[in-house]
Amino acid sequence: MEKQNYTVSIYTENNLGLLSRIAAIFLKRHINIESITASPSEVTEVMRFIIIVKVTEEQIKKIVGQIEKQIEVIKAFYHTDAETIYQETALYKIKSEDFLDDHNIQDFIKETNARIVTVTKEFFVIEKTGKRTEVDALYETLKPYGLMQFVRSGTIAVTKNEMPISGILEKFNTTNSLS
């Protein structure tokens, strides 16, 4: 089986130590996490972790099964890149002096739908949201201009197809509220 990127979506209660137990599942299998993001989900008091890994389908099925055995995990899903809409955000801090002298770079930023978020005499901060390849391309373009700092977010993703998770989460939330 060939390895490919999978997006794992994990819906959970918000409890201490859960993230480290989920990470340990990947560690035990010697699988590197490419990206991880945690945020509230569409249902109150339910968190969503999005984890990106490059594995085989057989491996991802086993991983998701192990994740769902965690008490606080409500439901876990996995999807391929083709089944999701995903984005990352990055910030690039570059020296003002180099940036101002080259009008081509200003045009390139406009063409890539990046935007300038801060301007000072010493530096500019540019923000780019898009696919990882787009974020990487802008990084490579800006690097020769005195890239002072760079940071990227974890991947965020939603599925292209409808997922019945909202109904599952609402039932879970109602059941827990009654307890």
LINMO-V291146 format. One record per residue. N is the residue number from 1. PHI is phi as a letter, one per 20 degrees, with the letter a starting at -180 (NA if undefined). NEAR is the number of other ideal C-beta (glycine too) atoms within 12 Angstrom. D_CENTER is the distance of its C-alpha to the mean C-alpha in whole Angstrom. Layout:
N&PHI&NEAR&D_CENTER + N&PHI&NEAR&D_CENTER
This chain:
1&NA&10&25 + 2&e&11&23 + 3&f&17&19 + 4&b&22&16 + 5&f&30&12 + 6&c&38&12 + 7&d&41&9 + 8&d&45&10 + 9&d&41&10 + 10&c&39&13 + 11&e&38&15 + 12&b&37&17 + 13&f&28&19 + 14&e&24&18 + 15&d&18&20 + 16&f&11&21 + 17&n&15&20 + 18&f&25&18 + 19&g&25&15 + 20&f&15&17 + 21&f&23&19 + 22&f&34&16 + 23&f&26&15 + 24&f&19&19 + 25&f&33&19 + 26&f&32&17 + 27&g&16&19 + 28&g&15&22 + 29&e&21&21 + 30&l&13&20 + 31&d&26&17 + 32&e&17&14 + 33&e&29&11 + 34&f&26&9 + 35&b&28&6 + 36&b&27&6 + 37&c&29&5 + 38&c&24&8 + 39&a&22&10 + 40&f&17&14 + 41&e&31&14 + 42&f&20&16 + 43&d&26&19 + 44&g&17&21 + 45&m&22&20 + 46&d&33&18 + 47&e&29&14 + 48&c&35&11 + 49&d&42&9 + 50&d&37&6 + 51&c&39&7 + 52&d&34&7 + 53&c&37&11 + 54&d&23&14 + 55&b&31&17 + 56&e&20&20 + 57&f&20&20 + 58&f&17&22 + 59&f&26&20 + 60&f&33&17 + 61&f&19&20 + 62&f&24&21 + 63&f&34&18 + 64&f&30&18 + 65&f&19&21 + 66&f&25&21 + 67&f&36&18 + 68&f&24&20 + 69&f&15&23 + 70&f&28&22 + 71&g&13&24 + 72&f&27&21 + 73&e&32&19 + 74&e&35&20 + 75&a&31&18 + 76&c&35&16 + 77&c&34&15 + 78&c&35&14 + 79&b&30&13 + 80&e&26&14 + 81&g&23&12 + 82&f&15&16 + 83&e&21&15 + 84&c&26&12 + 85&d&17&11 + 86&c&34&8 + 87&b&26&7 + 88&c&29&6 + 89&c&27&9 + 90&c&34&11 + 91&d&29&15 + 92&c&38&18 + 93&d&27&21 + 94&c&36&24 + 95&f&25&28 + 96&f&23&29 + 97&g&16&33 + 98&f&21&31 + 99&f&32&29 + 100&f&20&32 + 101&f&14&34 + 102&d&21&32 + 103&f&11&32 + 104&f&15&30 + 105&f&30&27 + 106&f&24&27 + 107&f&12&28 + 108&f&22&25 + 109&f&28&23 + 110&f&16&24 + 111&f&15&24 + 112&e&28&20 + 113&m&18&19 + 114&e&31&18 + 115&b&22&20 + 116&e&24&22 + 117&d&19&21 + 118&b&18&24 + 119&c&17&27 + 120&c&17&29 + 121&f&11&32 + 122&e&17&30 + 123&b&26&27 + 124&d&33&25 + 125&d&28&21 + 126&d&38&19 + 127&d&26&16 + 128&c&36&14 + 129&d&24&11 + 130&r&26&11 + 131&f&25&10 + 132&g&27&10 + 133&f&17&14 + 134&f&23&14 + 135&f&33&13 + 136&f&20&15 + 137&f&22&18 + 138&f&36&18 + 139&g&29&18 + 140&f&17&21 + 141&f&27&23 + 142&e&36&22 + 143&g&19&23 + 144&f&16&27 + 145&e&29&27 + 146&n&23&27 + 147&f&26&23 + 148&e&23&23 + 149&b&20&20 + 150&b&23&16 + 151&b&19&13 + 152&c&27&9 + 153&e&26&6 + 154&f&26&3 + 155&f&36&2 + 156&d&29&4 + 157&b&36&7 + 158&c&24&10 + 159&e&22&13 + 160&f&15&16 + 161&e&14&19 + 162&f&10&20 + 163&d&25&19 + 164&f&14&21 + 165&f&27&19 + 166&g&22&20 + 167&f&17&24 + 168&f&22&23 + 169&f&28&21 + 170&f&21&24 + 171&f&18&27 + 172&f&26&25 + 173&f&23&25 + 174&f&16&29 + 175&f&13&30 + 176&f&18&28 + 177&f&13&30 + 178&f&8&33 + 179&f&7&33
